[in-house]
């Protein structure tokens, strides 16, 4: 006979599954947000935008993190 806790635990993700889901979600959403931000931004040089898009496409997670740490500061202000 199954215990009540065994019945409640069926189908619930454990630590490994939750970590996997977070990594996959982070790996999909972060690059999309980065590309949308790059597309809507203006940079000092036109080639900078293309370079950032290529970096985010070919290295989605690391490229997105690098963009938000370094490339975000390269954008022109809308006031300029």
VENDAVEN-V13556 format. One record per residue. N is the residue number from 1. RES is the residue in three letters. SS is DSSP state (h for helix, s for strand, l for the rest). NEAR is the number of other ideal C-beta (glycine too) atoms within 12 Angstrom. Layout:
BEGIN
{{N,RES,SS,NEAR} {N,RES,SS,NEAR}}
END
This chain:
BEGIN
{{1,UNK,l,5} {2,UNK,l,9} {3,UNK,l,9} {4,UNK,h,9} {5,UNK,h,9} {6,UNK,h,11} {7,UNK,h,11} {8,UNK,h,10} {9,UNK,h,12} {10,UNK,l,12} {11,UNK,l,9} {12,UNK,l,12} {13,UNK,l,13} {14,UNK,l,12} {15,UNK,h,10} {16,UNK,h,10} {17,UNK,h,13} {18,UNK,h,13} {19,UNK,h,13} {20,UNK,h,14} {21,UNK,h,15} {22,UNK,h,17} {23,UNK,h,16} {24,UNK,h,15} {25,UNK,h,16} {26,UNK,h,20} {27,UNK,h,22} {28,UNK,h,17} {29,UNK,h,17} {30,UNK,h,26} {31,UNK,h,29} {32,UNK,h,19} {33,UNK,h,23} {34,UNK,h,36} {35,UNK,h,27} {36,UNK,h,16} {37,UNK,h,24} {38,UNK,h,30} {39,UNK,h,17} {40,UNK,h,14} {41,UNK,l,25} {42,UNK,l,18} {43,UNK,s,25} {44,UNK,l,15} {45,UNK,l,13} {46,UNK,h,13} {47,UNK,h,12} {48,UNK,h,23} {49,UNK,h,26} {50,UNK,h,16} {51,UNK,h,21} {52,UNK,h,33} {53,UNK,h,27} {54,UNK,h,19} {55,UNK,h,26} {56,UNK,h,31} {57,UNK,h,20} {58,UNK,h,15} {59,UNK,l,19} {60,UNK,h,26} {61,UNK,h,26} {62,UNK,h,20} {63,UNK,h,26} {64,UNK,h,32} {65,UNK,h,21} {66,UNK,h,23} {67,UNK,h,35} {68,UNK,h,25} {69,UNK,h,13} {70,UNK,l,18} {71,UNK,h,27} {72,UNK,h,20} {73,UNK,h,16} {74,UNK,h,23} {75,UNK,s,24} {76,UNK,l,17} {77,UNK,l,11} {78,UNK,l,8} {79,UNK,l,6} {80,UNK,l,8}}
END
